[in-house]
Amino acid sequence: MNVFIRLGETTLAMLQKLGRSHLFLLHVLSGVPGILLRPRLLSAQVFSLGVLSILIIAVSGLFVGMVLGLQGFNVLSDFGAEESLGVMVAASLVRELGPVVTALLFAGRAGSALTAEIGLMKATEQLSGMEMMAVDPIKRIVTPRFLGGLIAMPLLAALFSMVGVMGGFFVGVGLLGVDDGAFWTAMHTHIDFWDDIINGVIKSLVFGVVVTWIAVFEGYDALPTSEGVGRATTRSVVFSAFAVLGCDFVLTALMFGDA
Amino acid sequence: MRQSKMIELWVGVFVALGLVALFFLSMQVSNLADYSADEGYVVKAYFDNVGSLKVRAPVTMSGVRVGRVSQITFDKQKFQALVELRIDPKFDNLPEDTSATILTAGLLGEQYISLSPGGSDLTLQQGSVIDLTQSAIVFEQMVSKFLYSKAEGEKKASSSSPVEKNGSNAVQAEPVAPAAP
């Protein structure tokens, strides 16, 4: 009997949280026009979410591209198809690894910081203080962070892909001796602007929404204690990773399923 | 004030970097640079079999790309595939009796259309039809043709002697038969 009560409680709590998160998102979006009138707030968030993430994104992208170049070369040279190395590196970066790895790194680097920041504001009653002053804390605090993440994510993903292709080029052409022209020409003919690049950008946009949404909601919904904030931060990163990978499967099935 | 100017500077640099990366991806990595959109004129060609030819496959002449396949449909009156080729406007002097062949790039590569010029003085115009076409070679058809002709050849080779034997038997049998009654 107790088991069923527990199960019911958990299910209802989950549903409640899901509903709360959607209402929260609506509230956040309702603050967008106000924030667009005060771009200073936004640029500060783009700085802390985007600019400060450039280093980790660029370094990871470089190494991911270099590893792809090495591994791809080993397999492709068995078939005498080294010229396809550029296609392989670019396609896997632009379609999958760019958006997904960037989103995972972004969740770890920026999402966790967002959750901790907002959770701590709640724990130290700064949010309640704002409400006392008749300032809507969601519109003033959460919306710029959400928008900032939304702007930063696609740019970071594009940066990741570009640096990754450079890394693959460096390893493939510079170290392993793949022909320079064939590397770029094969890439040119096989990577399509709409099918690959634009779909990759759409993916990174969706991941940006998902990761930032989870991060700000977990922070806002955290228990206002130090332990609660810690747990919320953990949850934010874990849920973001799940959601990104799940969304990635759905998006890939929609975009590339019928090709 | 200085602090916020710095932040704006960095955000500007960041956004510019991201856009440069996107630009690089679209121009250097993808085929956006050779999308010449809706320029050029369209000519039609009927094929018995287009194989796995795709829309946007290259149309080449002497190996140089002169256009792209813009549409592939099935003509239900002729029971043939209708392929529309969009040719770049600078190649506006292709002879009217140009022939089109579907070829494969490499052993397992993509299929493309190769044009070879004819000798006519009239040129292909918007909407004109290429009459001389050669279909894609389907690998299975080639294999079955090869096996068939091989089996045929073997039968001929192995049956040539028995036929003579049978023939001689028949010749032998014939005189025997009337002799029997």
Interface residues (C-beta under 8 A of the other chain):
Chain A: R40 S43 A44 V46 F47 G50 V51 I54 A90 V94 I151 A152 P154 L155 L156 A158 L159 S161 M162 V163 V165 W184 M187 H188 T189 I191 D192 F193 D196 I197 G200 V201
Chain B: S4 I7 E8 W10 V11 V13 F14 V15 L17 G18 L19 V20 A21 L22 F24 L25 S26 Q28 V29 S30 N31 L32 A33 D34 Y35
